[in-house]
Amino acid sequence: MFAADEPVELEPIIVTATRLETPLDQVPASVSVVEGEDIERAQVTDTLEVLRDIPGFTIVQIGSRGGTTSLFARGGESDFNQVLIDGVKANPAGGLFDFSDLTTEGVDRIEIVRGPQSALYGSDAISSVVQLRRGAGPLGARFGFAGGEFETFEEHAGISGGTERYGYTVDVGRIDTDGILDFNNRYGNTTVASRFDWSPIETLDLTATVRFNDSRFEFPAVDSGDRFPPLDPNQFSERDRLIVGPRAVWNPYPWWRHALQLGLYREDFSFDDPFDPVVDFGSFVSDTTEERRKRRA
């Protein structure tokens, strides 16, 4: 027997493996759960650094921080993994997800299912499903600052609060670094992550999560690579990602639970290579916009 005031550790509950809240020891799949405390203890800002330690996962990053980063799970292709952020699919068309600018800002836990999950999540969930979940924070404010080599600086700030009926939490993070190369290798990333909860009645829970990030990566690589001149001094890429995930859960009886999940994903990606007479014979600009809306009940 436990004393009335003695804390009891509950079995972790996950939803990614079955789309239902299920105790971890009842899930018939290979699952890993990374809690927010583990992420904070590791003091990492990039999600890719968390995924490096997951069994069966291989992370491949091109160039310095900000370069294209791919996940290979259990020998599968890099477009065989589905990425979810609070239930909203974040993969662009084709399935390949670039983890280079996905930070741990505002992430309360990461649920990972290894192995085929196509029956639940579609054809781009052949190797794994990685879901980032946003938690409700305690009342308070927080601020952090870090710096390192290559003129790297990171700033983080957040605020959270609420009552029994509603709650909110907002986190903002900024990354700046000059990169490992001598010039034109800067990387910058701004991430805003928020969650809002409201329970108008005892049997109805409404939640909305919003995540936005804006990143820019400069790289001097040309046909000869990034070590031998002449190198491109002006080439860069930019990406904006917006993910909105409102959710309603109605639980009128213990045996009856109904959930409605809406999702909006929008990505704007641009590549710009301005004319430079030393390395280019012309200029090139590419702009791509993708938007997806989903509903699941």
N, C-alpha and C positions, 0 to 999 in steps of 0.2 A: 504494500500500500504506500502511496505517496502522501506526504503531508499536504494539507490544503494549500500552504503557501510555497510548496516546493515546485520549481519549474519542471515542466515535462517537455522533452524534445520530441516533436512530432515527425512522422515519416514525411519526407519531401513529396510534394504533390506537383506533377507535371501535366501539361496538356498537349505538348507537341507530338508525342508518339501516338495518341489516340484521338485528339481533338476534344477529349473529355478530361476533367480533372481526375487523375488516377494516381494512387500511391506508387512510388517508384518501384517498390518490390513486386508490384503486380503487372508491370509493363513487360510484355513479351518481345522486347527489342533491346538492342545495345544502346544504352542511353548514358550520357554524361550531363551533369548539371554543375555549372560554375556559379556560385553565389556571389552577390555583391561584395560580401566581406572578403572573399578570395581575390576579387579583382582589385579592391582597395589595398589589400595586403601586398599584392604583387607590384603596385604602383606603376601600372601600365596604362597608357592612354589609347593606344591603337588596339582594336579588337583582334587583329591578326596576331598580336603577341600572346593573347589568351589562347587562340586556337592552335598555336604551335605545340602546346603541351597536351592536346587531346590525342589519345591513342588512335592510330589509323589515319591521322590527318597529316598532310604535307603542305606547307605554305611556300609558294615560290613568288619572290618579289623581284621585279626588274629595276635595277639601278638603286637610287637612294630613296629616302623616305618620301612618299608621294608617288613613287613609280607603280605601275600596274601590278597588282597582287592577286594571285589566283590560289584557290583551294583545290587540292586533289585528295579525295577521301577513298581509302581502301583501293587505291589504284585506278579509280574511275576518272573520267575526264573532268576538266574544270567547269564545264557547263552542266554537270550532273548533280549539282547541289542547289537546293532551294533555300533562300534566305528570307526569313520572316521577321518583321519588326512589329511586335504587339499584334500578331495575327495578319498583318498586311504583307503581301508578297512584294519583295523589293528587287527581284531579278528583272533586268531589262529583257527585251525580246531576244530569243536565242538561248537564254538561261545563264550565260556567263556573268558572274558578279565580280566586280572589282572591289576588293576589301581595303584598298590603299587609304581611303579617306573615311572609313567607318570607324568611329571612335567609341569608347566605352562611356562617353558622357551620358549621365542619367540612366545607365543600364543597371537594373537591380539583380538580374540573373540571366544566364545564357543556357538554354536547353538545346542539347545536341542529340540527334538520333542518327546513328550510323546504320547503313544498309538501305535497301530500296523502300521508299515510301510513296511510290507512284499512285497507289490506290487511293491514298488520302490527299495528296498534294499535286498530282499531275506528273507529266513526263519529264520534267526537269528536277525531280526528286529521286533520281535513280541511285545515287550514292549516299546522300545524307540530307538532313534538314537541320538548319541552324536558325534558332529563334532567339532574338534579343527581346527581353521583357523589361518594361518600365514599371518600377514600383512606386508606391505612395510613401513619401518621405515624412519623417517626424517634424514637428514644429521647430523651426529654426532657420538660420542662415549659415552659409559656408563660403569659404574663399580659399583658394590655393594658388601657389606660384611655384614654378620650377624652371631651372635653366641648366644648360649643358654645353658641350662642345659643338662646333659648327654654328655658333651663334643661335642656339636653339632656346626658345622661350615658350612656356606654356602657362596659360592663366585659366583658372576655373572658378566659377561662382554659381551659387544656387540659393533658392529660398523655397520653403515648404510650410504648410500649415493646414488648418481646417478644424472641423468639429465632427460629431458623430454622423452628421448628415452630409457633409461635403468635405472635400479635401483638394489640395493642389500642390504641385511641385514643379519647379522650373529650374533647369540647369543650363548654363552657357559655358562653352569652352573655346579657347583660341590657341592655335599652334602656329609658330613661325620658326623656320630654320633656313640657313643658307645652303644646306646640302653638303655632300662630300666632295663635290667637284669645285674647281677654282672659280668658275663664273657661270651665270645663268643656270643655277641649280636650286633656286629658292622654292620653298613649299610653304603654303599657308592654308589653314583650315579653320573655319568658324562653324560650330555646331550648337544648335539650340534644341533641347529636348524638354518636353513638358507633358504633364498628365493632370487631368481634372476628373474628380469623382463626385457623384451626387446621388443620394438615395432619397427621392421624394416620398416614397412609402417603404415600409419594411420589406416588401417582397420584390422591389424593383431597384436594380443597381444600374446606373448610367456612368459610362467611362469614356473619355476621349483622350487619345494620345496624339501629339503632334511632334514631328521630328524634322528638322531642316538643317542641311549643311551646305556650305559654300566653300569649295577648295580650288586652289590654283597651283599648278606644278610646272616649273620651268626646267627644260632639259636641253643641253647643247648637242646631243647626239646627232650625227649625220651618217652617211654610208660607211665611214671608217670607224664608227663607234664613238665613244665619248672620251678618248684618251689622246688622240692624235689630231693636231690641227690640220686644216682649219675647222673650227667648231662653230656651230650656229649660236650667236649671242642673243637671239630674240625669240626663239621658239618656245611655245607654252601651250598648256591645255587647261581648261576650266570646266568644273562640273557643279551643278546645283541639284540637290535631291530634296524633295518634299514628300513626306509620308504622313497621312492623316488616317487615324483609325478609331472612329466612334464605335461603341459597343453597348448593347443593352441586354441585361440578363433579368428575366422574370421568373421567379421561383414561388408560385402561389402555394404549392404543397411540397413536402419533402420528397415525394416521388415524381414530381413534375417540374422540369426545368427547361426553359426555352431561352436561347441566345440568338441575337442578331448582330452580326459583325459586318460593318461597312469598311471599305478601304479605298483610299486614293493614293496613287503613286505617280509622281511626276519627276522626270529627269531631263535637265538641259545640259548638253555636253558640247563643247566647242574646242576645236584645235586650230591654232593660228601660227602660221610660219611666215612672218613678214619678209619682204624682199631685203636681201643683204648681198651686195655685189661680191663679197669675198667668198661666200659659200653657196649662194642661190642664184639661179638664173630667172627666178620669178617668185611669186608669193602664192600661198595656199591658205584658204580658210574653209573650215567645215563646221557646220552647226547642225546638231541633232536634238530633237525634242520628242520625248515619249511620255504619254499619259495613259494611265489605266485606272478604271474604276471597277470595284468588285463588291458583291453582296453575298453573304453566306448566312443561312439560318439553320 
